[in-house]
Amino acid sequence: MAGTRGWLAVKGKEGAAVLAELDLVGNGDTYPLAQRGACIALPNGWFVVITRFASPLLTEDSLLPLSKGCKVVAVQWDEASISVATAWEDGKPAWHVEHNGESGVRVLVTSGELPPPFDSLHARFEAEQDAADMAGDDVDCFHALPVELAETITGFEYDLAAKAYGVPAFDGWKMGQEAIPRAASRRLQRRMARSAKPWWRFW
């Protein structure tokens, strides 16, 4: 992985409903690989929307309402230090796992009832970090943990092509401001304004 990334995955709602609730519309484009402005319906029932790092689509203001009647997992990642995975279910926060390398290589900030894969992943990354430390390698193994947790739950891996999921291509989307009611446009503007706060804060 390189640069920065942001994506969300929803289970329990059709893709068209997810896009509509996020004020997005399809643009007719298709892509073989994941990229900003793409979405994909996975065979396992998760619908994934790929956006940008620090996108207002990934704020609590956007995803708590979206999670009513379904499950939502969101990821924000930058290669420098910060990696975050957060989940909501039926309109409420479910769990949160955050790693900021500047706070310490082994430091994780967690909340909520963590999903079952967390313990096994944590044990694996702890062993990898122990081995790296003993070898004198300056690496941060825990940086990948939140993202891998989200990948394990949703089955979505950013670096895989659409064909790896048995799907022909990712579909493109764009902001649907011209096609939505004025009240919805105001909601979008409020989300944009609120995104000015530190992007990793979901509360």
GIVEN-V925495 format. One record per residue. N is the residue number from 1. PHI is phi in whole degrees, -180 to 180 (* if undefined). Layout:
# GIVEN-V925495
N & PHI
N & PHI
This chain:
# GIVEN-V925495
1 & *
2 & -143
3 & 76
4 & -135
5 & -148
6 & -151
7 & -156
8 & -136
9 & -133
10 & -126
11 & -128
12 & 116
13 & -137
14 & -68
15 & -57
16 & -62
17 & -69
18 & -62
19 & -61
20 & -63
21 & -69
22 & -91
23 & 63
24 & -118
25 & -136
26 & -68
27 & -114
28 & 84
29 & -81
30 & -134
31 & -140
32 & -74
33 & -121
34 & -65
35 & -163
36 & -57
37 & 86
38 & -122
39 & -147
40 & -156
41 & -97
42 & -82
43 & -60
44 & -83
45 & 101
46 & -85
47 & -112
48 & -110
49 & -117
50 & -100
51 & -127
52 & -113
53 & -57
54 & 66
55 & -72
56 & -64
57 & -66
58 & -101
59 & -84
60 & -59
61 & -60
62 & -88
63 & -91
64 & -61
65 & -62
66 & -61
67 & -78
68 & -63
69 & 82
70 & -158
71 & -113
72 & -134
73 & -123
74 & -127
75 & -129
76 & -133
77 & -147
78 & -132
79 & -69
80 & -73
81 & -161
82 & -106
83 & -143
84 & -137
85 & -130
86 & -136
87 & -128
88 & -129
89 & -146
90 & 51
91 & 80
92 & -135
93 & -62
94 & -106
95 & -159
96 & -150
97 & -132
98 & -135
99 & -129
100 & -124
101 & -58
102 & -70
103 & -91
104 & 136
105 & -61
106 & -98
107 & -85
108 & -124
109 & -104
110 & -129
111 & -155
112 & 80
113 & -89
114 & -66
115 & -69
116 & -52
117 & -64
118 & -60
119 & -62
120 & -68
121 & -64
122 & -61
123 & -62
124 & -66
125 & -69
126 & -62
127 & -67
128 & -65
129 & -68
130 & -59
131 & -64
132 & -66
133 & -64
134 & -66
135 & -84
136 & 78
137 & -84
138 & -90
139 & -131
140 & -117
141 & -67
142 & -71
143 & -59
144 & -88
145 & -62
146 & -58
147 & -66
148 & -67
149 & -61
150 & -64
151 & -63
152 & -63
153 & -75
154 & -92
155 & 82
156 & -97
157 & -124
158 & -57
159 & -82
160 & -85
161 & -74
162 & -57
163 & -65
164 & -66
165 & -97
166 & 78
167 & -116
168 & -59
169 & -166
170 & -75
171 & -97
172 & -89
173 & -138
174 & -144
175 & -64
176 & -103
177 & -59
178 & -75
179 & -107
180 & -115
181 & -60
182 & -60
183 & -62
184 & -66
185 & -61
186 & -65
187 & -61
188 & -64
189 & -63
190 & -65
191 & -63
192 & -62
193 & -65
194 & -70
195 & -70
196 & -70
197 & -71
198 & -50
199 & -65
200 & -85
201 & -90
202 & -106
203 & -138
